[in-house]
Amino acid sequence: METGTRFASPDRSSREETLASLAIISAHEFLGEIFGAINIIGAILDKNRQVVYANDQFLQVMGYESVESLLGKRPGEAISCIHSADEPAGCGTSEACSVCGAVNSIIMSQLTLSKVSRETRITSNANGNIKNWDLKVTCSPVTLSGERFYIFTVEDISIEKQKLALERIFFHDILNLAGGLSGLLMIMKGEKDTETLYSLIEKSEEASLNLIEEINLQRQLRDAEIGELKTFLHQINSGDFINSVVHRIKFHEAAAGKQILIDSSFCEISFISDSILLQRVLINMLKNALEASGKGQNVTIGCSQSENGIRLFVHNEGEIPRDAKLQIFQRSFSTKGGGRGMGTYSIKLLTEKYLNGKAGFISNEKDGTVFFVDLGSAKHD
């Protein structure tokens, strides 16, 4: 049945057709024996990307008791992908699906009749339980009783991706900070002028604080992912808070040659939140904006009163590319190369899981890009 799509075919097999496919596969007992013998998460899909068979590992990981309860679902629907219900025709038919490695591996395997592997990032929401997956998926065509099917296997590479991200942070970002501090200390050893020496001491202190903060940030992010992060709520003044955040980021290498401005409509508001976690969020928003800006460009930070509380936002002049927009808050996704991708992910994770807020962004050619967080419980000072 044609119901429209923004990417892959919306056609779906009926319940009767999927049951017939299951019967064909069940008649080939060797398939079940092979799938049961190998330690792999595997399923078999029909021409419409729907599950018509799955092994025990697939059922266990996806949370199903039997093949019959999973029958007819597409991979994104089986894993409760947040985009699987964006369009009436389900998984594969939303705009976000155009950058999904899972559906693209299936489509390419169908077109080339060959084995195709892709990496993909999927955010799932099963009964309010949000989970971020980094997966390697493989799709291979097979013909059984004259019918074309596709063997679909899944490998969870989340730990590998997290390790790469942490290695990037520690081997690049933290070593850069440590190297900068070491350089300042070496200059200080030969400096005779008291005023210059005092300035170098101030810069060294700032560099050491940045180094400690970067390490603490990664520890907090780890604790946040495993649900062990503690929050400490207290009253915050928006003006004092934003000035503190700007002071912390203006010495970052990404801020060189750029100016951070306070929005002209800035609103002085008192609100309740965790200042340390919220500072992490705002600093990441500013870092992203600064890294996306060229020399001489401005980045603006602001605060406004929303209907239900407070909105904190950061604006830069450029537009985010379309493919990046569709993946911006996914863990491990980055426009900066491999091993990055924790910045925007941490914005959403900390805001929505621990600060009882909402993180989002708006980006277009005319207005540039605005990242924002909405928090409740605020009043004018």
N, C-alpha and C positions, 0 to 999 in steps of 0.2 A: 504494500500500500504506500503510495506516494504522499508524504506529509511535509516535504520541504526540508532543505538542509543548507548549512553554511559551509560544509566541507565534503564529507564522504557520503556515499549513497545512503538514503534513508530507508531503503527497502528492508523489510523484515520477514523472516520465515514464520509461518503459523505454528501453533503448538503441535498440530498434527505432523507438520513437516519436520520439526525438530525431534519428535518422538520416532519418526521413520528413520532419521539419520542416526539416532542413538541405537536403533535396532540393527542397522547396517554395521556400525562399529562394534557392537556387542557380539555380532556373529564372527568377528575376527578376534578370537580369544588371545592370539599372540600379542595384540596391541595392549590389552589389559595387563598381560604378564610382563611386558617390557616396561610399561609405565609404572607398574608396581615394584619392579626390581631396581629401577634407577632412582637415585636421590635427587629428584628435580621437580619443580612445581610446573605441572603441565596440563594442558587442555587441548581439545580438538574443536575447531571452529568450522562452521559451514560457510557457504559463499557469501552470506550476509553478516559475517563477523560474529555470529552467535555461537555460544558454547553448546555443543552437542555431546560432549564427554569431558570428564575431568578426573585426574587421579586423586588419591587420598591427600597428597601434599597440597594440591591446589584447593581442595575443599577445606582443609584445615586452616590454611593461611587466609582464605577469603571468608571463613566463618560459616560454612554450609555443612549440613549433615548428610546430604545425599546429592547425587548428580541430578536427580529429578527436580530438586528445589532450586538448582542453579540453571537448569535447562532453558535455553532461549535468551539468556542474558548475554550482553557483550562484555568484554573485559572491564571496561570502565564502570559498567553497572555492577559487575560482580565485586569490584573493589570499593564501590560507593564513591567514585570520583566526584568531586564537587561540581564538575561540568557535565556529568552524564545526564542530568535532567534539565540542562539549559534550553534544549529544543525538544519538541514533542517526539521526534524520532529517536531520541536517546543518544547513547555513546557514539562519538565519531561525527556528529552532525552540527556541533556548535563551532563558533569561530575559534575558540580556544583549542579545539581538537586539531586545528591545522598545524600546531607546533608540538603535538603529542607524538612521541616516538612509538608508542604502542600501535595506534591506528595507522600511522605511516608505514610501520614495518609490515602490517597486514596488507595494506593497499599495494605496496611495492612487490610483495611476494605474489599477490594475485596477478599483477601486471607482468612480472618477469618469469613467473612459475619457477622461482628459485628461493633458496634460503636467504632470509634477510634479518639482520640484527640491528637493533637501535637501543640507545639509552633514552630513558624518559623519566620525568619527574611528575609524580601524581600526588595531589592532596586529596585525601579521602575524609568523608564525614559519615561515620556509621553511628547513628543514634546519638549525635552530639560529641562523639569521640573523634577529634581531629588527629589525623596522622599524616606525616609527610614521607613519601616513599621515593627512593632513588632506585630505579630498576633497569636491568638489561633484559630486553625481550627479544625473542627469536621466533620467526614464523617460517614454516617450511611446508610446501604443498605435498599432498599425498593423495593417491587415487585408490578408492576402495569400492569394489562392486560397481565400477563405472562412474562413481560419483567423486567429485573433487572436494577434498577437505584440506584443512590447514592445521598442522601441529603447532601449537602456541606454547612456548615455554618462558618462564619468568625466573630471573635471578635477582635477589635482593642485594644491591651493592651500596646500600645506605651507609654502612660502616666504612667502606672504602672511600666513599665521597666525603664523609665527615673527617676521616683521617687526612685526606688530601687538603681539605680546607684548613684544618688545624696546622698542618705542615706549612702551608702557604703563609698563614698568620705568623707562626713562630719563626720560620726561616726567612721570611721577607719583612713583614711589618715590624715585628719586635726586634729583629736584628738591625733594621734601619734605625729604630729609635735608640737602641743601645749604641750603635755606631755613632750617631749624632751626639750622644752624651759623652762618649769617649773622646770625640774630636774636640768638644768644648773644654773638657778637662785638660787635654794636652795643650790647648792654646793658653789656658789659665796659668800653666806652669811657667811659661816664659813671659807673662804679662807683668809690666812694672807699673803702669798707670792705674791708680786706685779707682778712678771712675769707671774705666773700661773693665777692670777686674770685677767690680761690683755688678756691672751689667752682665758679664759672663756668668757670674754666680747665679744671678736671677734666671738666666736662660737655662743653666744646668739644672736648677731646681725644677723648672717647668718641664724639661726633658725627662727628668727622673719620675716626676708625677705622671706624665703621659705614658711612660713605660709601665709603671705600676697599674695605671688605669686600664691599659690594653690587656694585661694579664688578668686583672679582675673581671674585665668584660667577658673574656672567653670562659672563665670559671662560672660566671653567672649564666651565660648562654647554655653551658652544659647542664647546670642545675635546672634551668628553665625547661629544657627538653625532656628531662626525666622527672619533672614535677616536684622537685625538691627546693625550688627557689622560694624564699620567704619575702613577704612584702612588709614595709613599715610605713603606714599611712600617717600623714600629718598635713597641716595647712601650709599652702605654698602661695606666695605672691608672684603673679605672672611676670611683672616687671623685673624683680630681683632674679627670678629664675632664668629668664631669657638672657639677661645681661651676663649671668654666670656661664651659661652655655656658650654664648658668643666668645667670651673671654677664653674659654677652654679650647675652642676650635681655631681661633684666629692664628695660632702659632703652628698649626698643622701644615705639612708640606703641600697639601691640596689647596690651601688658602693663598699660596704665594701668587702675587700679581692680581688678586681678586679682592673685591670688597664685600663685606657682609653688612647689610643694611637692616635696620628695624623698620617694619612696615609703618607707613604714615598713619594708618587707622588703628594702631596698636591699642589694645584695651587692657587697662589695669584691672585684674580680676584675682580674687582669692578663691582657691579651690583645694580639694583634698586629694592627695595622691602620694605615691612613693617617689620622692625627688630623685633618688639615685637611679632607679629604673627608668624614670621618665627622661632623665638627663641622657641615659644611654640611647634612648629612642631618638631624641632631638639631635644629638651629636651624629648619629648615623644618618639622619635625614640631611643634615648640613654637609657631611662628608660626601654623600652621594651627589648633592647639588653642586658642590665645589668641583668634584671630579668630572662632572658633566659640563662644566663651564670653562670657557677659554680665558686667556689673559685679558684683563681689562673689563671682564663682565662682572655683573653684580648678582649676588644671591641675597634674597630677602627673607627674613624670618618675622613672623607675626603671631598675634593672638586676637581672637574675636570671641564674642559671646554667641553661642548657638542656642537653639530652642531648648535643649535639654542640659546645657552646661557650657563647656569651653572647647574651642577649636584652636589648636596650635598648628602652624603651617610653615612650610619652607618652599620658596619659589626660586626657580632658575629659568633662564631664557630659552633653553633648548627644548625640543620635543623628543620624547622617547620613541624609538623605532617601533613599528607595529608588533613584530614578533616578540620584542622585549616586554611590551605592555601586557601581553597575554600570559607571561610567565614571571612577572616582576616579584611576586612575594613567595615564589617557590624556593625551598631550600636547594642549595647548590647551583641555582641559576645565577649567572653573572654576565655582564657585557664586558668584563675586564679580563676574561681569560680563565683557564682552568684553575681549580682549587680555590676559587673565591665564592661569592654568592651567599654569604651569611648576613650581610648588612640589611637588605630590605626584608629578608626572612625574619631577622631578629626584631625589626620594627613591628611587624604584625604579631609575632609570637608574644613579645613582652606586653604590647598594648592590649591585645584581645584576651590573652590567657591570665595575665596578672594585674593589669591596670583597669580592668573592667571598661575598656574603651573600644573604639573602632578605628582602624587604620585604613587609609585609602589614598588614591592619587587621581589627578586629572592632568592630561597631557594632550596638547594639540599645537599645531603650527603657529596659530595666532597668539595664544596666551602663554606658551611655554609649558612648564611642568610645575605642579603644586603637589607636594606630599603633605598629608594632614593626619592628625590624630584628634578624635573627638572624645572628650571625657565629661562625665556628669558632675553634678554638685559644684556649682560655681556661683559667685556673686560679685558685683562691682565693689571696688574699694572706694 
